[in-house]
Each structure stands twice: as C-alpha cells, then as structure tokens.
Amino acid sequence: MLGFSIAAPVGPIGVLCIQRTLSKGRLSGFISGLGAASADTVYGAIAGFGITVVSSLLLDHQTAIRVCGGLLLLYLGVQSFRAEPAETPVTTSDVHGLARDYGSTFLLTITNPVTILAFIGIFTGLGVGMSGEYAEAAILVSGVFLGSALWWLTLSISVSLFRTRFTRSVMRRVTQLAGVVIVGFGLLALWSAM
C-alpha cells in the first residue's frame, strides 16, 4: 500500500501540499502538512501507547478505509485539476479554506491504516511500550508530530520560494499535473484495496 504520509514528499500528500503551496501560498501548504502530521501523531499515539483494540479495528477494516482514501484522492485530484491558482496567497483570515486544507490531508492520511504498522515496527524496534512507561511514549509521539510538522514547514517554505517565479499559466499547468498525479494515486489506492 502507498505510504500516505510519514513525511513522504513524493506521495499523494506531498504532491497535494506542493500543489497547494504553489496555487494558494505557503500557509495553505503548511496547514495541509499539519493535517498529515496530526494524523501521523494519532497513529503514533496508538502504536506508542499500545492501544491494540483501535489498531486491530483499523487493520480489520483496512480495505474499506483504503477505498475511502482512494475515493478521497480521486475527489481531491479532480478538484486540483479544475482549480484556478489564487491571485494572492491564502491568509490567516481564510479560516474556512485553511480548515478544509487541514481536514482533507488529515482524512487522507488517517485513511491509511497501514501507517500504524510502520509506527508499531519503528516503536517496537526502539523498545517503546515494552517498559510500560507512558512518558517515554509521549516524548516519542511528540517527536513524531514535531518532526513531521518541521518537514511540512520546510517543504512549504522551499516550494513557496519558486511560487513567484511562475506565471499564472505555468501555475495552472502545475496544478493540473498535480491533479492528474493525485488521481493516479487514488486509482492505485483503490486497486490495492481490491
């Protein structure tokens, strides 16, 4: 299955954040990345604190969750393909738009229950959860969020440096290409659920 997050710049979340940074500005790209970081943190907490009931439930229903994730990717890809680049970057006053950016990447990342397997493997390898120390798990889960948030901040700042160098028509083509790539990831996610 596709790794929807865990700081995957070439995955659908990375493409979406890059596209949003180019079309809407740095803040939109970063807020989108925070949605992914938050979902990673949820899975990190499940793995780190050993919430086996939730992780088992997610893994038991991973096909349905993958289908939902694939459909969400298709929707976001079509929306991206059809979107016109903003004339000016999104500002903090566009709370609803930023909330949609955050929510869509959170949902997209959380619909990949296989992510929890990665966290379980990493945390087990580090010995987290073996001693029953919740402070150790809390520090590691906090690190997951901070590391992921730092990655998305770095990516959105880096991409935004190029934003001003693109003409509106070039940004439109980049947005369309991002939409096609995201639709491709959606189709791949649906295929992997079969």
Secondary structure, 3 states (H helix, E strand, C coil): CCCCCCCCCCCHHHHHHHHHHHHHCHHHHHHHHHHHHHHHHHHHHHHHCCCHHHHHHHHHCHHHHHHHHHHHHHHHHHHHHHCCCCCCCCCCCCHHHHHHHHHHHHHHHHCCCHHHHHHHHHHHHHCCCCCCCHHHHHHHHHHHHHHHHHHHHHHHHHHHHHHCCCCHHHHHHHHHHHHHHHHHHHHHHHHHHC
